[in-house]
Amino acid sequence: MEENYEEVVRKWYNKVKPLFQNVLRNRFVNISSDTIEDLYQDACMAVYENIKAGRVSDKTSWSAYIIQIGLNLANKKLRYIANTESLENLFS
């Protein structure tokens, strides 16, 4: 990879954030701004780790990559919440 992985994340962090927020708000209507912010931070950390580990191609579309990671994290979080709430209902 031509650029240092820290530089890549720093470069794309502010560029992709508004699009990321819009995509998540449109996909998950009831999601809070705080949750979106947390997911964005987590997505950027995942990107950083993936670049560092060499799991990202030089030809990566950064905005699509970051957004997809965010969507995956949001879906994972929603599944966790749904499972937790289901378990709580079993013991009520």
ABEGO torsion letter per residue (X at the ends): XABBAAAAAAAAAAAAAAAAAAAAAAABAABBAAAAAAAAAAAAAAAAAAAAAGABBAABBAAAAAAAAAAAAAAAAAAAAAAAAAAAAAAX
